[in-house]
């Protein structure tokens, strides 16, 4: 396993990060513990979760993922060997059962942090992220902005001030954003520089062969401003394993949760078929090529991988030994030009 650092920090993280959103829905507590055992034995020291997990989110299972990780941390005694990331849920997603109001006020942030600390059975969180912006914006299947949220009041300074207090208390170490766009990233950076407040070190956004929208605007910001991408859905909800090319598998994530339609359109199928043919013509699997492509991008700090079985996790981790040649990268880019970003 290769390692790097969260930008502008001395926090060392594995290039593969274990995503955990299946814990508590598709995976039992014992299965979650087995995944954590295997991942850490293979050198992964970076674990990502969220207060709203597991996915698909529902009130009955809220917080199960963090609790499963917490029970494993207590049992394993490995807390200080790991970098633990979690997230506060933003508004606008019909999840009022999490808290009311669901916002980034001081009260809400403190409540969310304290509950995550309790669930995770830890005294500190290494990376605390905002799961999506407080304002309404384009994400989850939308390519562009046609109108803005005129009701939202700008509060970047106030939010950063709250995190400043939590960092000084020792409850969190670093902060990041997720599902953000260039405007939000630059506003957070600007306010932190202007007022000497904590600086965001990461952005967790989708990035895969089927969704390279991060390259439009955010990649330059990330590299110039030293904000690392934590790439989620690098296998596009398993679509980039190739197993759905002849129809969505009923026992898969896409089969179990048909409301997640980002990766199941016809252009995704066409592009995936071309990527599969390219991978196999070079003696590697589509999974290997998809994960290696993300891992090799200069702006990617760590790639978040998730699985429902140990066999899937084994294959995903092993893929990080694959290195794509410039020739394969060039052919990938030709397919991207032919069918650009079919899964925004």
C-alpha positions as CSV (number, residue, x, y, z in Angstrom):
1,X,0.0,0.0,0.0
2,X,1.2,3.5,-0.9
3,X,0.7,6.5,1.4
4,X,0.5,10.2,1.1
5,X,-0.4,13.1,3.4
6,X,-3.6,15.1,3.8
7,X,-2.5,18.4,2.1
8,X,-0.8,20.9,4.3
9,X,-0.8,18.5,7.3
10,X,1.4,15.8,8.8
11,X,-1.5,13.3,8.7
12,X,-0.3,10.2,6.7
13,X,-3.1,8.4,4.8
14,X,-3.2,5.3,2.6
15,X,-3.9,5.9,-1.1
16,X,-6.9,3.6,-0.6
17,X,-9.5,4.7,1.8
18,X,-12.1,2.2,3.2
19,X,-15.7,3.5,2.5
20,X,-18.2,2.1,4.9
21,X,-21.7,3.2,3.8
22,X,-22.8,-0.5,3.5
23,X,-22.3,-1.2,7.2
24,X,-25.7,-1.5,8.8
25,X,-27.7,-2.0,5.6
26,X,-26.0,-4.5,3.3
27,X,-23.4,-5.6,5.9
28,X,-23.9,-6.8,9.4
29,X,-21.8,-5.8,12.3
30,X,-19.6,-8.9,12.1
31,X,-19.2,-8.5,8.3
32,X,-18.2,-4.8,8.9
33,X,-15.6,-5.9,11.4
34,X,-14.2,-8.5,9.0
35,X,-13.9,-5.8,6.3
36,X,-12.1,-3.5,8.8
37,X,-9.8,-6.3,9.8
38,X,-8.9,-7.2,6.3
39,X,-8.4,-3.6,5.1
40,X,-6.1,-2.6,8.0
41,X,-4.1,-5.9,7.6
42,X,-3.5,-4.8,4.0
43,X,-2.2,-1.4,5.0
44,X,-5.3,0.8,4.8
45,X,-5.2,3.3,7.6
46,X,-7.9,5.7,6.3
47,X,-11.6,5.0,7.1
48,X,-14.4,7.2,5.8
49,X,-18.0,7.3,7.2
50,X,-20.8,9.7,7.9
51,X,-23.5,10.4,10.5
52,X,-26.3,9.6,8.0
53,X,-24.9,6.2,7.0
54,X,-25.7,3.5,6.0
55,X,-27.0,4.1,2.5
56,X,-29.8,4.0,1.5
57,X,-30.5,6.4,4.4
58,X,-33.4,5.7,6.6
59,X,-34.4,6.5,10.2
60,X,-34.3,2.9,11.4
61,X,-30.6,2.4,10.6
62,X,-29.3,6.0,11.2
63,X,-25.9,5.9,12.8
64,X,-25.4,2.2,12.5
65,X,-22.3,2.6,10.4
66,X,-20.5,4.8,12.9
67,X,-21.6,2.4,15.8
68,X,-20.2,-0.6,14.0
69,X,-16.9,1.1,13.4
70,X,-16.9,2.2,17.1
71,X,-17.4,-1.3,18.4
72,X,-14.5,-2.5,16.1
73,X,-12.2,0.3,17.3
74,X,-12.9,-0.6,20.9
75,X,-12.3,-4.3,20.2
76,X,-9.2,-3.9,18.0
77,X,-7.5,-1.1,20.0
78,X,-6.3,0.4,16.7
79,X,-7.7,3.9,17.0
80,X,-4.4,5.7,17.2
81,X,-3.1,3.8,14.1
82,X,-5.9,5.1,11.9
83,X,-7.2,8.3,10.3
84,X,-10.9,8.5,10.8
85,X,-13.1,10.7,8.7
86,X,-16.8,11.4,9.1
87,X,-19.4,13.9,8.0
88,X,-22.2,16.1,9.1
89,X,-25.3,16.0,6.9
90,X,-26.5,19.2,5.3
91,X,-30.1,20.2,4.6
92,X,-32.3,19.8,1.6
93,X,-32.4,16.0,1.5
94,X,-35.6,15.1,3.4
95,X,-33.7,13.9,6.4
96,X,-35.3,15.8,9.2
97,X,-35.2,12.8,11.4
98,X,-31.4,13.4,11.8
99,X,-32.0,16.7,13.6
100,X,-34.2,19.8,13.3
101,X,-33.2,22.1,11.8
102,X,-30.7,20.3,9.6
103,X,-28.1,23.1,9.1
104,X,-24.6,24.1,9.8
105,X,-25.3,26.3,12.8
106,X,-23.0,26.1,15.9
107,X,-25.7,24.1,17.7
108,X,-26.1,21.6,14.9
109,X,-22.4,21.1,14.3
110,X,-21.6,20.6,18.0
111,X,-24.5,18.1,18.3
112,X,-23.3,16.2,15.2
113,X,-19.7,16.1,16.3
114,X,-20.5,14.9,19.8
115,X,-22.9,12.2,18.6
116,X,-20.2,10.9,16.1
117,X,-17.6,10.9,18.8
118,X,-20.0,8.8,21.0
119,X,-20.9,6.4,18.1
120,X,-17.3,6.0,17.1
121,X,-16.1,5.5,20.7
122,X,-13.3,8.0,20.2
123,X,-12.2,11.3,21.7
124,X,-11.3,12.9,18.3
125,X,-12.1,12.9,14.6
126,X,-9.1,13.2,12.2
127,X,-11.1,14.7,9.3
128,X,-14.6,16.3,9.7
129,X,-16.4,17.0,6.5
130,X,-19.6,18.7,5.4
131,X,-21.5,16.1,3.5
132,X,-23.0,18.6,1.0
133,X,-23.4,22.4,1.1
134,X,-26.0,24.1,3.2
135,X,-27.1,26.0,0.1
136,X,-29.1,24.4,-2.7
137,X,-26.8,23.7,-5.7
138,X,-26.4,21.3,-8.6
139,X,-25.3,17.8,-7.6
140,X,-26.3,14.2,-7.8
141,X,-27.2,13.9,-11.5
142,X,-27.1,17.5,-12.6
143,X,-24.4,19.0,-14.8
144,X,-24.9,22.7,-14.5
145,X,-26.4,25.6,-12.5
146,X,-29.4,27.4,-14.0
147,X,-30.5,29.3,-10.9
148,X,-29.1,29.9,-7.5
149,X,-30.6,29.6,-4.0
150,X,-31.6,33.2,-3.1
151,X,-32.9,32.2,0.4
152,X,-29.6,31.0,1.7
153,X,-27.5,33.5,3.7
154,X,-23.7,33.2,3.3
155,X,-22.1,31.9,6.5
156,X,-18.6,30.6,5.5
157,X,-17.0,32.7,8.2
158,X,-19.4,31.5,10.9
159,X,-19.0,27.8,10.0
160,X,-15.2,28.0,10.0
161,X,-15.3,29.8,13.4
162,X,-17.3,26.9,14.9
163,X,-14.7,24.4,13.5
164,X,-11.9,26.6,14.9
165,X,-13.4,26.2,18.4
166,X,-13.8,22.4,17.9
167,X,-10.2,22.0,16.7
168,X,-8.9,24.0,19.8
169,X,-11.0,21.7,22.0
170,X,-9.3,18.7,20.4
171,X,-12.5,17.1,19.1
172,X,-11.5,17.4,15.5
173,X,-8.1,17.8,13.7
174,X,-8.9,18.8,10.1
175,X,-11.9,19.8,8.0
176,X,-13.1,19.1,4.5
177,X,-16.0,19.5,2.2
178,X,-18.0,17.0,0.1
179,X,-20.2,17.3,-3.0
180,X,-19.0,20.9,-3.4
181,X,-18.3,23.1,-6.4
182,X,-15.6,25.7,-7.2
183,X,-17.6,28.5,-5.6
184,X,-17.9,26.9,-2.2
185,X,-14.3,25.6,-2.2
186,X,-12.9,29.1,-3.0
187,X,-15.1,30.8,-0.5
188,X,-14.0,28.5,2.3
189,X,-10.3,29.1,1.3
190,X,-10.8,32.8,1.1
191,X,-12.5,33.2,4.5
192,X,-9.9,31.0,6.2
193,X,-7.0,33.1,4.8
194,X,-8.7,36.4,5.5
195,X,-9.5,35.5,9.2
196,X,-6.8,33.0,10.0
197,X,-9.3,30.2,10.5
198,X,-9.0,26.5,9.8
199,X,-8.4,25.7,6.1
200,X,-10.2,22.9,4.3
201,X,-7.7,20.2,3.3
202,X,-9.9,17.8,1.3
203,X,-13.0,17.6,-1.0
204,X,-14.9,14.4,-1.3
205,X,-16.6,14.3,-4.6
206,X,-17.4,11.6,-7.2
207,X,-14.7,10.8,-9.7
208,X,-14.5,7.8,-12.0
209,X,-14.3,6.8,-15.7
210,X,-18.0,7.7,-15.9
211,X,-17.8,11.0,-14.0
212,X,-14.8,13.3,-14.5
213,X,-16.7,16.5,-13.8
214,X,-14.2,17.2,-11.0
215,X,-11.7,18.0,-13.8
216,X,-13.8,21.0,-14.9
217,X,-12.8,23.8,-12.5
218,X,-12.1,21.9,-9.2
219,X,-9.0,20.0,-10.3
220,X,-7.0,23.2,-10.9
221,X,-8.2,24.7,-7.6
222,X,-7.3,21.5,-5.8
223,X,-3.8,21.4,-7.2
224,X,-3.1,25.1,-6.8
225,X,-4.7,25.5,-3.4
226,X,-3.6,22.2,-2.0
227,X,-7.0,20.7,-1.4
228,X,-6.9,16.9,-2.0
229,X,-9.7,15.0,-3.7
230,X,-11.1,12.0,-1.8
231,X,-12.6,10.3,-4.8
232,X,-15.8,8.5,-4.1
233,X,-17.7,6.0,-6.3
234,X,-14.6,5.1,-8.4
235,X,-16.4,2.0,-9.5
236,X,-19.7,3.9,-10.1
237,X,-21.8,1.8,-7.7
238,X,-20.2,-1.3,-9.2
239,X,-21.2,-0.4,-12.7
240,X,-17.5,-0.2,-13.6
241,X,-16.9,-3.9,-12.7
242,X,-18.9,-4.7,-15.8
243,X,-21.4,-6.9,-14.1
244,X,-24.4,-4.8,-15.0
245,X,-23.7,-4.7,-18.8
246,X,-26.5,-7.3,-19.5
247,X,-28.9,-5.8,-16.9
248,X,-28.8,-4.6,-13.3
249,X,-28.0,-7.5,-10.9
250,X,-30.9,-7.9,-8.5
251,X,-28.7,-8.5,-5.4
252,X,-26.4,-5.5,-6.1
253,X,-26.5,-2.0,-4.7
254,X,-28.1,-0.7,-7.9
255,X,-30.6,-3.6,-7.8
256,X,-31.5,-3.1,-4.1
257,X,-31.8,0.7,-4.4
258,X,-33.2,1.6,-7.8
259,X,-33.6,5.2,-6.7
260,X,-29.9,5.7,-7.4
261,X,-30.0,6.2,-11.1
262,X,-26.8,8.2,-11.7
263,X,-24.9,5.2,-13.2
264,X,-27.6,3.2,-14.9
265,X,-28.4,5.1,-18.1
266,X,-27.7,3.9,-21.6
267,X,-24.6,6.1,-22.1
268,X,-23.1,4.6,-19.0
269,X,-23.6,1.2,-20.5
270,X,-22.1,2.2,-23.8
271,X,-19.0,3.8,-22.2
272,X,-18.5,0.9,-19.8
273,X,-18.6,-1.6,-22.6
274,X,-15.8,0.3,-24.4
275,X,-13.8,0.6,-21.2
276,X,-14.2,-3.1,-20.6
277,X,-12.9,-4.0,-24.0
278,X,-9.9,-1.7,-23.6
279,X,-9.0,-3.2,-20.2
280,X,-9.3,-6.8,-21.4
281,X,-7.3,-6.1,-24.6
282,X,-4.5,-5.0,-22.2
283,X,-4.7,-8.1,-20.0
284,X,-6.3,-6.4,-17.0
285,X,-9.9,-6.3,-15.6
286,X,-12.2,-3.4,-15.9
287,X,-12.1,-3.0,-12.1
288,X,-8.3,-2.8,-12.1
289,X,-8.3,-0.2,-14.9
290,X,-11.1,1.9,-13.3
291,X,-9.4,2.1,-9.9
292,X,-5.9,2.5,-11.3
293,X,-7.1,5.4,-13.4
294,X,-8.5,7.3,-10.4
295,X,-5.4,6.5,-8.2
296,X,-3.0,7.8,-10.8
297,X,-4.5,11.3,-11.0
298,X,-2.2,14.0,-9.5
299,X,-5.1,15.7,-7.7
300,X,-6.4,12.6,-5.9
301,X,-5.2,12.2,-2.4
302,X,-7.0,8.9,-1.7
303,X,-9.6,6.7,-3.5
304,X,-12.5,5.6,-1.5
305,X,-13.4,1.9,-2.1
306,X,-16.4,0.1,-0.7
307,X,-17.6,-3.5,-0.9
308,X,-20.3,-5.8,0.4
309,X,-18.1,-9.0,0.4
310,X,-14.6,-9.7,1.4
311,X,-13.9,-11.1,-2.1
312,X,-14.9,-7.7,-3.6
313,X,-12.7,-5.9,-1.1
314,X,-9.8,-8.1,-1.9
315,X,-10.1,-7.4,-5.6
316,X,-10.4,-3.7,-5.0
317,X,-7.4,-3.4,-2.8
318,X,-5.3,-5.6,-5.1
319,X,-6.1,-3.2,-8.0
320,X,-4.0,-0.5,-6.4
321,X,-0.9,-2.5,-7.6
322,X,-2.0,-1.8,-11.2
323,X,-0.2,1.0,-13.1
324,X,-1.7,2.2,-16.4
325,X,0.7,3.1,-19.3
326,X,0.4,6.4,-21.0
327,X,-1.0,4.6,-24.0
328,X,-3.9,3.2,-22.0
329,X,-4.5,6.6,-20.5
330,X,-4.6,8.1,-24.0
331,X,-7.2,5.5,-25.1
332,X,-9.3,6.1,-22.0
333,X,-9.3,9.8,-22.8
334,X,-10.5,9.0,-26.4
335,X,-13.5,7.2,-24.9
336,X,-14.2,10.1,-22.6
337,X,-14.2,12.4,-25.6
338,X,-16.7,10.1,-27.3
339,X,-19.0,9.7,-24.4
340,X,-18.1,12.5,-21.9
341,X,-19.3,12.2,-18.2
342,X,-22.4,10.0,-18.7
343,X,-23.0,9.9,-14.9
344,X,-22.9,13.5,-13.6
